[in-house]
């Protein structure tokens, strides 16, 4: 069997949100599939939901291995389902702050793949042994995310539509909501430097969601309290294609995301691929994605939000809702240092040559280390060495 696998293309079933939407988990799977196919694997995409299509994929495609994309809470769909049909399976996990359940099964897997070293540390902190966890970052597509000159008519038109003047610098933050990406910390930093460099505009892109709406109320109150000019803050919402997100990234001068909780930082990677310096936080996924003072700036953590307990629900695999108390408080979020945010933001706003040099390094860093084919090769090597034992 092993010799047969060595001499034929691997058949891999990838379980993820399919057909893909323009969100992080969907694109994580999309780029993996693209890379695996270019490396010669026979790959089938399938939605994670348990239904006839998924069962047919198991039986008709008969994969050598399945890759399930999500976080520990998705284990019933991405792990237990294929395992119950006798298939070898590998989870490629993100993290949402803690790991509440399924520890025994996770500890017995030959391989768990984490999107960052921080994700791995979170699983280990919460009781997964760790010696079966390896890191494979998420990839990006260099045919979509690449530098485009600001003199390009498409970029000039976009900046014009956004109301960004030629002498103004555009700062950009995007996410399901932008408070989780550190926008409130950025408001405070901008208030500190506004007198020194007033010619900025801050563009915020969110999805239509209750989280974005609720945080939006907080954001508006903070903007008022800080005395910031509301006309300098531009809000966008809705689903944009990766191609249009690449246009927005190329239209900006600085990408800012000192995230409160970030398992990887996919758009921070895409911003670097577009030649933009990124300001983020020195914890979580950004530590793996950004090189401090070379491809961007990583500000220190000012405070950690720790909890003594958290609610566990039936959809987490428990019989009923109950509170889990922690022997030691667990960190569930971070806040970036405002003074450092202000310092690095001002430095990038005033120094055109610094932005350009960091942007060039950022593009090279992204291409060398995070192209979707690079990450797909790493995933293949991990599967061959730890699950199929082909090495």
C-alpha angles and dihedrals in degrees: 000000000000092000090050091053091049091057101045136055113271117250108222128182113202116204112201140118100309135213083038124242122203093268132113100259093045093050091044088062095039094056093044091054091048092052095044091052092050088052090056102260121138103236134186122190119214136172116252095236116109106244143119093285092055092047090049090052090054095049104034100035094036096195125209088223140357125221115206118199123203135062134295092281089063091060095110091060103033100034116018095042097057092037090055088058093052096257127142108241138190124194118215099201138197120187134234100197103288145019111236105172151007094056096143094054093043091050091054097052117107090222139019116178118208125197093226143005089256091057089051091050091050092054090047092047089055098050109279106130096231103212089102095048119099129176124240116167125221116261134225135211114248091198088065104030112048136120118284121187118250086231089065109112093231092056093043090052092048093051088048091052089050091051095245112151123214092253094048127091118224120218115193135199125173135181146118082285124357100221088070087052092056101263094140090054089049091053089056091048093049091051088058095053102032094102092048094048114012098165098091136112123198117212117198121192121193140163120248100264142130089249092056091045095049094045089045089065090053091047094052091050091050093048088053093048092049092049093234119162106255090207089067092059116075122192126205127180140180139055115315125183119247087250092058092043086056088054091052091048091051090048092057129080098207131021111212125192115146087171124204090216122006124167094186119341105230098176090047086059092047091050090055090048087056090054098257127139110237126214111203143141128282096240137068124014096340089070088065096043105042129055108214114243091359107065097008142318130288113202122207124259110258098187140000124218106224128187130202092207145352138209118259119203138201091254086063090064099269126126093236143356113281141152119258112206118209121223086213122027114258125221111239100170144008137216122213124233106264097205092054091046089054092046096050094040092052091046091056095042095055101037113067094177092052091053091049096048093047089047092055091050090047093056093049092046092052094048095046097047112020110034108134091245091054092052093044089054090052091050092050092050091050092050095046093048101041108025109024095028093220096143 
